């Protein structure tokens, strides 16, 4: 009797051990596949870009010229457009997403919050080309007729920042592109913020309210410090999509390969440049290699933003 019980227990323990080992191997392989895929993409982009870097050297990054006729290529203009539009989108989207998440979790009724929250999630599922078509047909005319002329008349005369709001009101440009990107990434950021605000232990907020704090004080002193990591992660998720967005920004940015300090001037991004010119590039040509180099720079920019976000979070935790 004792022997059968002992053998049954040892058999069960051995089966569990094999199951745990199998599960550990599967998840380990999954993690390695992610690393291999990422490393493979980096290697392919770097190998394809070798011709451009060998021809133009490090100056490829700082050269604003992009002329397929003369076979002279530089990435400064699309890199500039990528950073400017992403910055504009984050400046607009983060306060808007925070306000939406705050209202849904602290002010709105449960029924209304569920309806609005579902609508936000549906908005996040809209294809980017729909945003581009909407931006070109609706936002661009509004910007050209009303917003840009009013901004040039009022803000364009200010010293210093006035240079950002001068120029012809075409409707397309960096500002319009940033606005479209902000509309696209706001649902992602607000959804993450709402989930993390909702998952916070209720006892922490109830204790703060019991001490006499207002809603804003509870959010600023209790909720935000507790959810700082997830909030920054949601912002980085939105920033990553803004940096790599293609079709929506292609419709509204103007697709001009030059650097303009006015937010009204047309420009280009790395993603829109690749989308427009990659189909016309012959495999192995200098233009093809330059486009691969531009894509490699986009990956470097994305990794740099992720590293900066992690450094900021680590500095905030350590208090340095």
Residue pairs with C-beta under 8 A, 6 or more apart in sequence:
41 299
42 296
42 299
45 292
45 295
45 296
45 299
46 296
48 288
48 289
48 292
48 293
48 296
49 289
49 290
49 292
49 293
49 295
49 296
50 289
51 284
51 286
51 289
51 290
52 60
52 73
52 286
52 289
52 290
52 292
52 293
53 60
53 293
55 286
55 289
56 63
56 73
56 74
56 290
59 74
60 73
60 74
60 75
60 290
60 293
61 74
61 75
61 76
61 79
61 297
62 74
62 76
63 72
63 73
63 74
63 75
63 76
64 74
64 76
64 77
64 80
64 257
64 258
64 259
65 72
65 73
65 74
65 257
66 72
66 73
66 74
66 75
66 77
66 78
66 257
66 273
67 73
68 277
68 287
71 286
71 287
73 286
73 287
73 290
75 270
75 290
75 293
75 294
75 297
76 259
77 257
77 258
77 259
77 267
77 268
78 257
78 268
78 269
78 270
78 272
78 273
78 294
79 270
79 294
79 297
79 301
80 259
80 267
81 174
81 177
81 253
81 267
81 268
81 269
81 270
81 272
82 243
82 269
82 270
82 271
82 298
82 301
83 301
84 174
84 178
84 263
84 267
85 174
85 177
85 178
85 181
85 242
85 249
85 253
85 267
85 269
86 178
86 181
86 239
86 242
86 243
87 178
88 174
88 175
88 177
88 178
88 179
88 181
88 182
88 263
89 178
89 179
89 181
89 182
89 184
89 185
89 238
89 239
89 242
90 182
90 185
90 235
90 238
90 239
90 242
91 178
92 178
92 179
92 182
93 181
93 182
93 183
93 185
93 186
93 189
93 238
94 189
94 235
94 238
96 182
96 186
96 190
97 186
97 187
97 189
97 190
97 193
97 234
97 238
98 190
98 193
100 116
100 120
100 186
100 190
100 193
100 194
101 190
101 193
101 194
101 197
102 197
102 219
104 113
104 116
104 117
104 190
104 194
105 113
105 194
105 197
105 198
106 197
106 215
106 218
106 219
107 215
108 116
117 191
117 194
120 187
120 190
120 191
120 194
121 187
121 191
123 187
124 187
124 188
124 191
128 184
128 245
128 246
128 247
128 248
129 247
129 248
131 180
131 183
131 184
131 248
132 180
132 247
132 248
132 249
132 250
132 251
132 252
133 251
135 176
135 179
135 180
135 248
135 251
135 252
136 251
136 252
139 171
139 176
139 179
139 180
139 252
140 171
140 172
140 176
140 252
141 171
142 171
143 169
143 171
143 172
143 175
143 176
143 179
144 169
144 170
144 171
145 169
145 171
148 169
148 170
148 171
148 175
148 264
149 169
151 165
152 165
152 166
152 167
152 169
152 264
155 161
155 162
155 164
155 165
156 162
156 165
156 166
163 261
163 262
164 261
164 262
164 263
165 262
165 263
165 264
166 262
166 264
167 173
167 260
167 262
167 264
167 265
168 264
169 264
170 254
170 264
170 266
172 252
172 253
172 254
172 266
173 253
173 254
173 260
173 262
173 263
173 264
173 265
173 266
173 267
174 253
174 260
174 262
174 263
174 264
174 265
174 267
175 263
175 264
176 252
176 253
177 249
177 252
177 253
177 267
177 269
178 263
180 248
180 249
180 251
180 252
181 242
181 245
181 248
181 249
184 241
184 242
184 245
184 248
185 238
185 239
185 241
185 242
186 238
188 234
188 237
188 238
188 241
189 234
189 235
189 237
189 238
191 234
192 230
192 231
192 233
192 234
192 237
193 227
193 230
193 231
193 234
195 230
196 227
196 230
196 231
196 234
197 223
197 227
200 223
200 226
200 227
204 222
204 226
205 218
205 222
205 223
208 217
208 218
208 221
208 222
209 218
213 221
213 222
224 231
228 313
228 316
229 313
232 309
232 312
232 313
233 309
235 309
236 305
236 306
236 309
239 305
240 302
240 305
240 306
243 271
243 298
243 301
243 302
243 305
244 271
244 298
244 302
245 269
245 271
246 271
246 272
246 274
246 275
247 275
249 269
249 271
249 272
250 271
250 272
250 275
250 276
253 266
253 267
253 268
253 269
253 272
254 265
254 266
254 267
254 268
255 266
255 268
255 272
255 273
255 276
256 265
256 266
256 267
256 268
257 268
257 273
258 265
258 267
259 267
260 266
260 267
270 294
270 295
270 297
270 298
271 298
273 291
273 294
274 291
274 294
274 295
277 287
277 291
278 288
278 291
281 287
281 288
281 291
282 288
